[in-house]
Amino acid sequence: MRRLFLHCLISLPILVHAETKENATIPAPPELSAPISAGAASTNAAETTTGNATAPLSDIPEPPDLPMPVQSGESLEPDITIIRRGEETIQEFRNNGVVYLVKVIPDLGPAYYLLDADGDGKFVRQENDLDKGAKVNMWKIFDWK
């Protein structure tokens, strides 16, 4: 209770200082129905200001229609084939019928990956997840076949 009383006593001079004569000279804002002076900006909602010129919104052309999405017929998701061989599970990831990644999950031990990084059919073994280390994005943009 003492702290609240002390806080009120300390904040009282600040409130009194805010009501000094310096702040009393600031004019009140104009009323909403008051006419706009010559130098003031337009508040009409039907006009927009661009630089120094104003143009009515009705003169701005409508944006063009969005183009239709590309339909190439190719599946965007990979085909995943799961094969169970003995004590391990093999997942083959294919895109357009070509295997680009093989994930081998043994019953004992961590999973490892075989990755075809260049698309030449030679797989490179990776022990950990594919997001470890610095990887360069390698997207096939065009194929000369």
C-alpha positions as CSV (number, residue, x, y, z in Angstrom):
1,M,0.0,0.0,0.0
2,R,2.9,2.3,0.8
3,R,4.4,1.7,-2.6
4,L,1.2,2.5,-4.4
5,F,0.9,5.8,-2.4
6,L,4.5,6.6,-3.1
7,H,4.0,5.8,-6.8
8,C,1.0,8.2,-7.0
9,L,2.9,11.0,-5.3
10,I,5.8,10.6,-7.7
11,S,3.6,10.5,-10.8
12,L,1.5,13.5,-9.8
13,P,4.1,16.2,-10.8
14,I,4.5,14.5,-14.2
15,L,0.8,14.8,-14.8
16,V,0.8,18.4,-13.7
17,H,3.8,19.2,-16.0
18,A,1.8,17.8,-18.9
19,E,-0.9,20.4,-18.4
20,T,1.4,23.4,-18.8
21,K,0.8,26.5,-20.9
22,E,3.1,25.2,-23.7
23,N,0.7,22.5,-24.6
24,A,-2.3,24.8,-24.3
25,T,-1.2,26.7,-27.5
26,I,-1.7,23.7,-29.8
27,P,-4.9,24.2,-31.7
28,A,-7.6,21.5,-31.5
29,P,-8.1,19.3,-34.6
30,P,-10.7,20.5,-37.1
31,E,-14.1,18.8,-37.1
32,L,-14.9,16.2,-39.7
33,S,-17.4,18.4,-41.5
34,A,-15.0,21.3,-41.8
35,P,-13.9,22.3,-45.3
36,I,-10.4,21.2,-46.4
37,S,-7.8,24.0,-46.8
38,A,-6.0,24.5,-50.1
39,G,-2.7,22.9,-49.0
40,A,-4.2,19.9,-47.3
41,A,-4.3,16.5,-49.0
42,S,-7.6,15.1,-50.2
43,T,-9.4,12.6,-48.0
44,N,-11.9,11.5,-50.6
45,A,-11.9,7.7,-50.8
46,A,-12.5,7.7,-54.6
47,E,-9.2,9.3,-55.4
48,T,-5.6,8.1,-54.8
49,T,-2.5,10.2,-54.8
50,T,0.5,9.2,-56.9
51,G,3.4,11.7,-56.5
52,N,1.8,15.1,-57.2
53,A,-1.0,14.0,-59.5
54,T,-4.3,12.5,-58.3
55,A,-6.2,10.0,-60.4
56,P,-9.7,8.7,-59.7
57,L,-9.8,4.9,-59.0
58,S,-12.2,4.4,-61.8
59,D,-9.4,5.3,-64.4
60,I,-7.1,2.5,-63.1
61,P,-7.5,-0.6,-65.3
62,E,-8.5,-4.0,-63.9
63,P,-5.6,-6.4,-63.4
64,P,-5.3,-9.2,-66.1
65,D,-6.7,-12.6,-65.3
66,L,-4.3,-15.1,-63.8
67,P,-2.9,-17.7,-66.3
68,M,-4.0,-21.3,-66.0
69,P,-1.7,-23.6,-64.0
70,V,0.7,-25.7,-66.1
71,Q,-0.6,-29.2,-66.6
72,S,2.4,-31.3,-67.8
73,G,0.9,-34.7,-67.0
74,E,3.9,-35.6,-64.9
75,S,3.5,-36.6,-61.3
76,L,5.1,-34.1,-58.9
77,E,5.5,-36.6,-56.1
78,P,8.0,-39.5,-56.4
79,D,6.8,-43.1,-56.7
80,I,8.0,-45.0,-53.6
81,T,8.4,-48.8,-53.8
82,I,8.9,-50.6,-50.5
83,I,10.7,-54.0,-50.6
84,R,11.2,-56.3,-47.7
85,R,14.3,-58.5,-48.1
86,G,15.4,-60.7,-45.3
87,E,16.2,-58.5,-42.3
88,E,16.1,-55.2,-44.1
89,T,13.6,-52.9,-45.7
90,I,14.4,-51.1,-49.0
91,Q,12.6,-48.0,-50.2
92,E,13.1,-47.0,-53.8
93,F,12.3,-43.5,-54.8
94,R,11.5,-43.0,-58.5
95,N,10.7,-40.0,-60.6
96,N,9.5,-40.7,-64.2
97,G,10.5,-44.3,-63.8
98,V,14.1,-43.6,-62.9
99,V,15.4,-44.6,-59.4
100,Y,17.2,-41.6,-57.9
101,L,17.3,-42.6,-54.2
102,V,17.3,-45.8,-52.3
103,K,16.8,-45.9,-48.5
104,V,18.0,-49.1,-46.8
105,I,16.6,-49.7,-43.3
106,P,18.3,-52.7,-41.6
107,D,16.7,-54.3,-38.6
108,L,19.8,-53.6,-36.6
109,G,21.7,-50.4,-37.0
110,P,21.0,-47.0,-38.6
111,A,19.4,-46.5,-42.0
112,Y,21.6,-45.4,-44.9
113,Y,20.9,-43.9,-48.3
114,L,22.1,-44.7,-51.8
115,L,21.9,-41.5,-53.9
116,D,22.2,-41.0,-57.6
117,A,23.6,-37.5,-57.5
118,D,24.5,-37.0,-61.2
119,G,21.7,-39.1,-62.8
120,D,24.2,-41.5,-64.4
121,G,23.0,-44.6,-62.5
122,K,26.0,-44.7,-60.1
123,F,24.9,-44.5,-56.5
124,V,26.8,-42.9,-53.6
125,R,26.3,-44.2,-50.1
126,Q,25.4,-41.7,-47.4
127,E,25.3,-42.8,-43.8
128,N,23.2,-40.0,-42.2
129,D,20.2,-38.0,-43.2
130,L,20.3,-36.2,-46.5
131,D,20.2,-32.7,-45.0
132,K,23.5,-33.0,-43.2
133,G,26.4,-30.9,-44.6
134,A,26.3,-28.4,-47.4
135,K,24.3,-29.6,-50.3
136,V,23.9,-28.0,-53.7
137,N,20.4,-27.9,-55.2
138,M,20.4,-30.1,-58.3
139,W,17.2,-29.8,-60.2
140,K,16.8,-31.3,-63.7
141,I,15.5,-28.4,-65.7
142,F,15.8,-29.9,-69.2
143,D,16.7,-33.3,-70.7
144,W,18.2,-33.9,-74.2
145,K,16.7,-37.3,-74.9
